Amino acid sequence: MKNPLFGIHKFSSNLFDLFIAIATVNLVCCQNCTPFAVHISLATYYQNFGPNQTYSLSSALNITSFENQTAIVQFQTIDNCTELRMATLINNTNFTVLDGLPYIESYVFLQADGEANQTKYIYNYTLTLDTTNVGQLFNYSIVNIDEQNNYVIMNNFSSRLPVRDLADNVVNYTQKFLFVGMMDISNQSQNTFTKLQELAMNASQNQSSVDLIIYLGDMAFSLNDNDYAKGDTFLNSVETFATFIPFMTTAGDTESYDGFQFYQTMFQMTSNQKNGIFYSFNVGNVHFIQINMAYFFLANSTYQKVLLGYLTDDLKIATTTENRMTRPWIFVYGFNSLYCGLAEDTTCEKLMQTKNLAAFETLLYLNKVDIFFSSYYPLYQRSKPLYQNKPMKYDNIYVLDQNQNNYSAIFNPEGVLYIVEGAGGNNLANPESQTLSENFLISLDTIGYGLLTLINKTHIFYEHIDSETGLPVDQFYLINELLKWNELWTPAQEYWFTVCSVVFVFMGIIVIGIFQIYVDRVM
């Protein structure tokens, strides 16, 4: 089978681009250099487990790690605009142009006959710790030169990056993560876009918002329609919130048509390691793992095993005692789930026969992954804790919050929880089968998104929010107090083990001596 990573695409010559740039340097005013499809994502700083941790994920996976690189800003222009720079705004009027040039990739879209159709220029610039103030509001701008050879602001944005490392004395530190997928540009998606824009406005004003938006695949259905005009419309809509809130994505089926090449060029997450099909990062109490599940189901057995190797290496590091004690929660996300939420869904059931899927699930189970997020259905669904197609042990309890509200809670699950957030808003018809699988607890077609509030190292509160009303239609706690790591001995335990060992050896010597004396007398 052909490797789906390698689709029909080509990149224009850098020398040719340089020649054009030099020839038109005095015509900057006449180029179409308006940035669009701007978004910000987390960079390699978040791939490390922290300065006090034994293991660095980046170095262990042979990734070039730059500890101070915190965020990646990406955008497009119609023309090749080599004078574009990044800057930071000071006092709302003055700005400082940052060192370094954006990395520019020219992406040529081909027609069916292989002829060039159009070219897009995609810019990639990495911000650093000294310009982003992790955990605090910061500004960043895209600037260009005018006819007088002075830099002027093209776009200006605010953002706030999440805290990677929580202080040891912090017991409760609330984090919020938003999960959404399968949005198009129809009226069905507009309420969701509006809600995400409101959260972005809050973030830009340093008000309560979310730490991350996790997009679970299938953008616009599809980005390439009408020579990418549909994709441009969608990405410009995404810009209204993805410039403020870090936007972490995974590819869906509709991103695979060109071997994922445009998607991977346009959405470089962290260091975009492992050909863009796999990356992971750390935020507060959580270790996140993204897997391109659309790729996994398309790939042959060899490439599936390569991806499983990445996952094995990653989990080996994330589940060391030291790292798991610091980040007890592990969330995995990708477009396809490992389970079919609807019974008698023949299309989904056929996918479940994919080779190496059982090995995939075993990795999640043995490493005590907490939740697997996907968006394969245009629905919201959540499962029971599962392994090998069976519900695993858990207690269904009820808890009162501080406002005396009573909520259902999944307590101490011994399997992985599967959540589907594919109801971001689209014109897809609901699946023919509407019978809920016996492995799932709930299925709703309410258009909206998931909001996960991580309260502490043992408690999560999850809601599926109706985008039209802004009200939750499903709410539950996930409480996990089970031990997820090998316990470390306390100093007192080590002391008494040493004392007992010495006493045991000493007593052994005495017993052997007495026995030898007895033998000598008998003989």
KOLNURO-254610 format. One line per 3 residues: their letters; for each residue x, y, z of C-alpha. Coordinates in Angstrom, 1 decimal, always signed. Layout:
N
A> X:Y:Z; ...
//
This chain:
523
MKN> +0.0:+0.0:+0.0; +1.2:+3.5:-0.8; +2.3:+5.5:+2.2
PLF> -0.4:+8.2:+2.6; +2.1:+10.6:+4.0; +3.4:+11.1:+0.5
GIH> +0.7:+12.8:-1.6; +0.9:+14.8:-4.8; +2.6:+18.1:-4.0
KFS> +5.7:+20.1:-4.7; +7.7:+23.0:-3.2; +9.0:+25.8:-5.4
SNL> +12.7:+26.5:-5.5; +14.2:+28.6:-2.7; +16.6:+30.2:-5.2
FDL> +13.8:+31.2:-7.4; +11.9:+32.7:-4.5; +15.0:+34.6:-3.4
FIA> +15.5:+36.0:-6.9; +11.9:+37.2:-7.0; +12.2:+38.7:-3.5
IAT> +15.3:+40.7:-4.5; +13.8:+41.8:-7.8; +10.6:+43.1:-6.1
VNL> +12.1:+44.6:-2.9; +11.1:+48.1:-3.9; +7.6:+46.9:-4.8
VCC> +6.5:+45.7:-1.3; +3.7:+48.2:-1.4; +2.2:+46.5:-4.4
QNC> +2.4:+42.9:-3.1; -0.5:+41.2:-1.5; +1.1:+40.7:+1.9
TPF> -1.9:+40.8:+4.1; -1.5:+37.9:+6.6; -4.5:+35.5:+7.0
AVH> -5.2:+32.2:+8.7; -3.1:+33.3:+11.7; -2.9:+30.9:+14.6
ISL> -0.7:+30.2:+17.6; +0.3:+26.8:+19.0; +2.6:+25.4:+21.7
ATY> +6.3:+25.0:+20.8; +9.1:+22.7:+22.1; +9.2:+24.3:+25.6
YQN> +6.1:+22.3:+26.4; +7.6:+19.0:+25.2; +10.0:+18.9:+28.1
FGP> +8.8:+17.6:+31.4; +10.4:+20.5:+33.3; +13.8:+21.7:+34.5
NQT> +13.7:+19.5:+37.6; +12.6:+16.3:+35.8; +15.0:+13.4:+35.1
YSL> +13.7:+12.7:+31.6; +13.3:+15.1:+28.7; +10.8:+13.8:+26.1
SSA> +12.5:+15.8:+23.4; +15.9:+14.4:+23.9; +14.6:+10.9:+24.4
LNI> +12.8:+10.9:+21.1; +15.8:+12.4:+19.3; +14.1:+15.7:+18.7
TSF> +16.1:+18.9:+18.6; +14.9:+20.6:+21.7; +14.9:+24.4:+22.3
ENQ> +13.9:+24.8:+25.9; +13.1:+28.6:+25.5; +10.8:+28.2:+22.5
TAI> +7.3:+28.6:+23.8; +4.9:+29.3:+20.9; +4.7:+28.9:+17.1
VQF> +2.9:+31.6:+15.1; +1.8:+30.5:+11.6; +0.0:+32.4:+8.8
QTI> -0.4:+32.7:+5.1; +0.0:+35.4:+2.4; -0.9:+35.3:-1.3
DNC> +2.5:+36.7:-2.4; +6.0:+35.9:-1.2; +6.6:+38.7:+1.3
TEL> +10.1:+38.4:+2.5; +10.0:+41.6:+4.6; +7.4:+40.4:+7.0
RMA> +8.7:+40.2:+10.6; +7.3:+39.5:+14.1; +7.2:+42.2:+16.8
TLI> +6.1:+42.8:+20.3; +3.8:+45.8:+21.1; +4.8:+48.2:+23.9
NNT> +2.3:+50.7:+25.4; -0.2:+50.1:+22.6; +1.7:+52.3:+20.2
NFT> +5.4:+51.4:+20.1; +6.7:+48.0:+19.1; +10.0:+46.1:+19.0
VLD> +10.9:+44.0:+16.0; +12.0:+40.6:+17.1; +15.2:+39.0:+15.9
GLP> +15.1:+36.3:+13.3; +13.1:+35.8:+10.1; +9.9:+33.8:+9.7
YIE> +10.5:+30.5:+7.9; +8.6:+30.6:+4.6; +7.4:+27.5:+2.7
SYV> +5.8:+27.9:-0.7; +3.2:+25.3:-1.2; +2.0:+24.6:-4.8
FLQ> -1.4:+23.1:-5.2; -1.7:+20.8:-8.2; -4.6:+20.1:-10.5
ADG> -5.6:+16.5:-11.3; -3.3:+16.6:-14.4; -0.4:+17.6:-12.3
EAN> -0.3:+21.2:-13.5; +0.2:+24.0:-10.9; -3.0:+25.6:-9.8
QTK> -2.0:+28.1:-7.2; +0.7:+28.8:-4.7; +0.4:+29.7:-1.0
YIY> +3.1:+31.1:+1.2; +3.1:+29.7:+4.7; +5.0:+31.5:+7.4
NYT> +6.3:+29.9:+10.6; +7.9:+32.0:+13.5; +8.8:+30.7:+17.0
LTL> +8.4:+33.0:+20.0; +10.5:+32.5:+23.1; +10.2:+32.7:+26.9
DTT> +11.5:+36.3:+27.1; +8.7:+37.5:+24.8; +5.7:+35.4:+25.9
NVG> +5.5:+35.6:+29.7; +4.1:+32.1:+30.3; +0.9:+32.3:+32.3
QLF> +0.5:+36.0:+31.7; -1.0:+38.1:+28.9; +1.4:+39.2:+26.1
NYS> +1.2:+40.8:+22.7; +2.6:+39.8:+19.4; +2.4:+41.6:+16.0
IVN> +3.1:+40.9:+12.3; +4.8:+43.9:+10.7; +5.9:+44.9:+7.2
IDE> +7.9:+47.7:+5.7; +6.1:+50.6:+4.0; +7.1:+52.8:+1.0
QNN> +9.4:+54.8:+3.4; +11.1:+51.6:+4.5; +9.6:+51.8:+8.0
YVI> +8.0:+48.9:+9.7; +4.2:+49.2:+10.2; +1.9:+46.8:+12.0
MNN> -0.2:+44.5:+9.8; -1.8:+42.5:+12.6; -1.7:+42.7:+16.4
FSS> -2.8:+40.0:+18.8; -2.9:+39.1:+22.5; -2.4:+35.7:+24.0
RLP> -1.7:+33.8:+27.2; +0.2:+30.6:+27.2; -0.6:+27.9:+29.8
VRD> +1.7:+27.1:+32.8; +3.8:+24.0:+32.1; +5.2:+23.4:+35.6
LAD> +3.1:+23.8:+38.7; +4.9:+24.6:+42.0; +5.2:+21.7:+44.4
NVV> +3.2:+23.5:+47.0; +0.2:+24.1:+44.7; -2.5:+21.7:+45.7
NYT> -5.4:+22.8:+43.6; -4.8:+24.7:+40.3; -7.7:+24.8:+37.9
QKF> -6.9:+24.2:+34.3; -9.5:+24.3:+31.5; -9.2:+22.6:+28.1
LFV> -11.7:+22.8:+25.3; -12.3:+19.9:+22.8; -14.1:+20.4:+19.5
GMM> -14.1:+18.8:+16.1; -15.8:+18.4:+12.7; -16.8:+22.1:+12.1
DIS> -17.6:+23.4:+8.7; -18.5:+26.9:+7.5; -22.3:+26.4:+7.4
NQS> -24.9:+27.9:+9.7; -24.6:+24.8:+11.8; -21.2:+25.8:+13.1
QNT> -21.7:+29.5:+13.6; -22.8:+29.3:+17.2; -19.7:+27.3:+18.1
FTK> -17.5:+29.8:+16.3; -19.2:+32.6:+18.3; -18.7:+30.9:+21.6
LQE> -15.0:+30.3:+20.9; -14.6:+33.9:+19.8; -16.1:+35.0:+23.2
LAM> -13.6:+32.8:+25.0; -10.8:+34.4:+22.9; -12.0:+37.9:+23.8
NAS> -11.9:+36.9:+27.5; -8.3:+35.6:+27.0; -7.3:+38.8:+25.3
QNQ> -8.6:+40.8:+28.2; -6.9:+38.5:+30.8; -10.3:+37.2:+32.0
SSV> -11.4:+33.7:+32.6; -11.0:+31.6:+29.5; -9.5:+28.2:+28.5
DLI> -5.8:+27.2:+28.5; -6.0:+25.3:+25.2; -8.3:+24.5:+22.3
IYL> -7.9:+20.9:+21.1; -9.3:+20.5:+17.5; -10.1:+16.9:+16.8
GDM> -10.1:+16.8:+13.0; -12.0:+17.4:+9.8; -11.8:+21.1:+9.0
AFS> -14.4:+22.7:+6.7; -15.2:+19.4:+4.9; -12.7:+20.0:+3.1
LND> -10.0:+22.7:+3.1; -9.2:+22.0:-0.5; -12.7:+22.7:-1.9
NDY> -13.0:+25.4:-4.6; -9.2:+25.7:-5.0; -8.9:+26.2:-1.2
AKG> -11.3:+29.1:-1.1; -13.4:+27.1:+1.4; -10.4:+26.4:+3.4
DTF> -9.4:+30.1:+3.5; -12.9:+31.0:+4.8; -12.7:+28.4:+7.5
LNS> -9.1:+29.3:+8.6; -10.0:+33.0:+8.7; -12.9:+32.1:+11.0
VET> -10.5:+30.0:+13.2; -8.2:+33.0:+13.3; -10.7:+34.9:+15.5
FAT> -9.9:+32.6:+18.4; -6.8:+30.7:+17.5; -4.6:+33.8:+17.6
FIP> -5.5:+34.3:+21.3; -5.8:+30.7:+22.6; -3.2:+28.1:+21.7
FMT> -4.7:+25.9:+19.0; -3.6:+22.3:+19.0; -4.9:+20.1:+16.2
TAG> -5.1:+16.6:+14.8; -5.9:+15.6:+11.3; -9.2:+14.0:+10.2
DTE> -10.2:+12.1:+7.1; -10.7:+15.2:+5.0; -7.1:+16.4:+5.7
SYD> -5.7:+13.2:+4.1; -6.5:+13.8:+0.5; -3.0:+15.2:-0.3
GFQ> -1.2:+12.8:+2.0; -1.7:+15.2:+4.9; +1.0:+17.5:+3.4
FYQ> -0.9:+20.8:+3.4; -2.3:+20.1:+6.8; +1.2:+19.3:+8.2
TMF> +2.7:+22.4:+6.6; -0.1:+24.7:+7.9; -0.4:+23.2:+11.4
QMT> +3.0:+22.6:+12.9; +2.4:+21.6:+16.5; +5.3:+21.7:+19.0
SNQ> +8.3:+20.7:+16.9; +6.0:+18.8:+14.5; +8.1:+15.8:+15.1
KNG> +7.7:+12.3:+13.6; +6.5:+13.6:+10.2; +3.5:+15.4:+11.8
IFY> +1.7:+12.1:+12.7; +2.7:+12.1:+16.3; +3.5:+14.7:+19.0
SFN> +3.1:+15.2:+22.7; +3.4:+18.0:+25.3; +3.0:+18.8:+28.9
VGN> +0.7:+21.4:+30.6; +0.3:+21.5:+34.4; -0.9:+18.2:+35.7
VHF> -1.5:+16.7:+32.2; +0.6:+14.9:+29.6; -1.1:+15.2:+26.2
IQI> -0.5:+12.8:+23.3; -1.7:+13.5:+19.7; -1.9:+10.6:+17.2
NMA> -3.0:+11.1:+13.6; -5.6:+8.3:+13.8; -6.7:+9.1:+10.2
YFF> -3.2:+8.2:+9.1; -3.2:+5.1:+11.4; -6.3:+3.6:+9.7
LAN> -4.9:+4.4:+6.2; -1.4:+3.1:+6.8; -0.2:-0.4:+6.2
STY> +1.0:-2.6:+9.1; +4.6:-1.4:+8.8; +3.7:+2.3:+9.3
QKV> +1.2:+1.4:+12.0; +4.0:-0.3:+13.9; +6.2:+2.7:+13.5
LLG> +3.5:+4.9:+15.1; +3.1:+2.3:+17.9; +6.8:+2.6:+18.5
YLT> +6.5:+6.4:+18.9; +3.7:+5.8:+21.4; +5.6:+3.2:+23.3
DDL> +8.6:+5.4:+23.7; +6.5:+8.4:+24.8; +4.5:+6.5:+27.4
KIA> +7.7:+4.8:+28.8; +8.9:+8.3:+29.7; +5.6:+9.8:+30.7
TTT> +4.9:+6.9:+33.1; +8.1:+6.9:+35.1; +7.3:+7.3:+38.8
ENR> +8.7:+10.8:+38.9; +6.9:+12.1:+35.8; +3.6:+10.4:+36.6
MTR> +3.6:+11.8:+40.1; +4.0:+15.3:+38.7; +1.5:+14.7:+35.8
PWI> -0.8:+11.9:+36.8; -3.3:+12.6:+34.0; -2.6:+11.3:+30.5
FVY> -5.0:+12.4:+27.6; -4.7:+11.0:+24.1; -6.5:+12.5:+21.1
GFN> -7.0:+11.7:+17.5; -9.8:+11.8:+14.9; -10.8:+8.1:+15.0
SLY> -11.8:+6.4:+18.2; -10.9:+2.8:+19.1; -14.5:+2.0:+19.7
CGL> -17.8:+2.4:+17.8; -20.3:+4.4:+19.9; -23.3:+3.3:+17.9
AED> -24.3:-0.4:+17.6; -24.6:-2.0:+14.1; -22.5:+0.7:+12.5
TTC> -20.9:-1.4:+9.7; -18.5:+1.3:+8.5; -17.1:+1.8:+12.0
EKL> -17.0:-1.9:+12.7; -15.0:-2.5:+9.6; -12.4:+0.1:+10.8
MQT> -12.2:-1.8:+14.1; -10.8:-4.8:+12.2; -7.6:-2.7:+11.4
KNL> -4.4:-4.5:+12.2; -2.5:-3.5:+15.3; -5.5:-1.9:+16.9
AAF> -5.4:-4.4:+19.7; -1.8:-3.6:+20.4; -2.7:+0.1:+20.3
ETL> -5.3:-0.3:+23.0; -3.1:-2.5:+25.1; -0.5:+0.3:+25.3
LYL> -3.2:+2.7:+26.5; -4.5:+0.2:+29.1; -1.2:-0.9:+30.5
NKV> +0.1:+2.7:+30.8; -3.1:+3.8:+32.5; -4.1:+6.4:+30.0
DIF> -7.2:+8.3:+31.4; -9.2:+9.6:+28.5; -9.1:+9.1:+24.7
FSS> -10.7:+12.0:+22.7; -11.9:+11.7:+19.1; -14.5:+13.2:+16.8
YYP> -15.3:+10.4:+14.3; -19.1:+10.8:+14.7; -20.9:+14.2:+14.3
LYQ> -22.1:+13.6:+17.9; -21.2:+13.9:+21.5; -20.6:+10.5:+23.2
RSK> -18.9:+9.1:+26.2; -18.2:+5.5:+27.1; -17.8:+3.4:+30.2
PLY> -14.2:+2.6:+31.1; -13.2:+0.0:+28.5; -10.6:-2.6:+27.6
QNK> -10.8:-5.4:+25.0; -14.4:-4.5:+24.2; -15.5:-4.9:+27.8
PMK> -16.5:-2.5:+30.5; -13.9:-2.4:+33.3; -14.5:-2.0:+37.0
YDN> -15.5:+1.4:+38.3; -17.9:+2.9:+40.8; -20.8:+5.1:+39.8
IYV> -21.2:+7.6:+42.6; -22.7:+11.1:+43.2; -20.8:+14.1:+44.6
LDQ> -21.9:+17.5:+45.8; -19.9:+20.5:+44.6; -19.3:+23.6:+46.7
NQN> -22.7:+25.0:+45.6; -24.5:+21.8:+46.8; -25.2:+20.6:+43.2
NYS> -25.4:+16.9:+42.8; -23.3:+15.3:+40.0; -22.7:+11.8:+38.7
AIF> -19.1:+10.7:+39.0; -17.0:+7.9:+37.6; -14.9:+6.8:+40.5
NPE> -11.6:+4.9:+40.2; -12.0:+3.5:+36.6; -9.7:+0.6:+35.7
GVL> -10.0:+1.2:+32.0; -9.8:+4.1:+29.4; -12.7:+6.5:+29.0
YIV> -13.6:+7.3:+25.4; -15.1:+10.7:+24.6; -16.4:+11.8:+21.2
EGA> -16.6:+15.5:+20.5; -17.6:+15.6:+16.8; -20.6:+17.9:+17.1
GGN> -18.8:+21.2:+16.6; -21.3:+22.1:+13.8; -21.7:+20.7:+10.3
NLA> -24.2:+19.7:+7.7; -23.5:+16.0:+7.9; -26.5:+13.7:+8.4
NPE> -26.6:+11.8:+11.6; -25.4:+8.2:+11.3; -28.1:+5.7:+10.1
SQT> -27.7:+3.6:+13.3; -28.9:+5.5:+16.3; -28.7:+2.6:+18.8
LSE> -26.2:+3.3:+21.5; -23.5:+0.7:+21.9; -23.7:-1.1:+25.2
NFL> -20.2:+0.1:+25.9; -21.3:+3.8:+25.9; -23.3:+5.7:+28.5
ISL> -24.6:+8.7:+26.4; -24.9:+10.0:+22.9; -26.2:+13.4:+21.9
DTI> -26.5:+15.4:+18.7; -26.5:+18.7:+20.4; -24.1:+21.0:+18.6
GYG> -21.4:+22.2:+20.9; -18.0:+21.5:+22.5; -16.4:+19.8:+25.4
LLT> -15.0:+21.7:+28.4; -12.7:+19.8:+30.7; -11.9:+21.5:+34.1
LIN> -9.0:+19.8:+35.7; -9.4:+20.5:+39.4; -6.4:+18.7:+40.8
KTH> -4.4:+15.5:+40.5; -7.4:+13.3:+41.2; -10.5:+15.2:+40.1
IFY> -11.8:+16.3:+36.7; -15.1:+17.9:+35.8; -16.3:+17.5:+32.2
EHI> -19.2:+19.2:+30.4; -20.6:+19.1:+26.9; -21.8:+22.7:+26.2
DSE> -24.6:+23.6:+23.9; -23.2:+26.2:+21.6; -26.6:+27.9:+21.1
TGL> -27.5:+28.3:+24.8; -24.1:+28.2:+26.4; -25.5:+25.7:+28.9
PVD> -24.2:+22.1:+29.6; -26.2:+19.2:+28.3; -24.0:+16.6:+30.0
QFY> -21.9:+16.9:+33.1; -19.9:+14.4:+35.2; -16.9:+14.1:+37.4
LIN> -14.0:+11.7:+36.8; -12.3:+10.9:+40.1; -9.3:+8.6:+40.0
ELL> -7.4:+7.9:+43.2; -5.9:+4.7:+42.0; -2.1:+4.5:+42.1
KWN> -0.7:+5.1:+38.6; +3.0:+4.7:+39.4; +5.4:+2.6:+41.4
ELW> +5.5:+4.0:+44.9; +8.7:+5.5:+46.0; +10.0:+4.7:+49.5
TPA> +10.0:+7.4:+52.0; +13.2:+8.2:+53.9; +11.7:+6.5:+57.0
QEY> +10.9:+3.4:+55.0; +14.5:+3.3:+53.6; +15.9:+3.7:+57.1
WFT> +13.9:+0.9:+58.6; +14.6:-1.4:+55.6; +18.4:-0.7:+56.2
VCS> +18.1:-1.4:+59.9; +16.1:-4.6:+59.4; +18.5:-5.8:+56.7
VVF> +21.5:-5.3:+59.1; +19.7:-7.1:+61.9; +18.7:-9.9:+59.6
VFM> +22.3:-10.4:+58.4; +23.6:-10.2:+62.0; +21.1:-12.7:+63.2
GII> +22.0:-15.0:+60.3; +25.7:-14.9:+61.2; +24.8:-15.8:+64.8
VIG> +22.6:-18.7:+63.8; +25.2:-20.0:+61.4; +27.8:-19.7:+64.1
IFQ> +25.7:-21.6:+66.6; +24.9:-24.3:+64.1; +28.6:-24.7:+63.3
IYV> +29.4:-25.0:+67.0; +26.7:-27.7:+67.3; +28.1:-29.6:+64.3
DRV> +31.7:-29.5:+65.7; +30.6:-31.0:+69.0; +28.5:-33.7:+67.4
M> +31.4:-34.7:+65.1
//
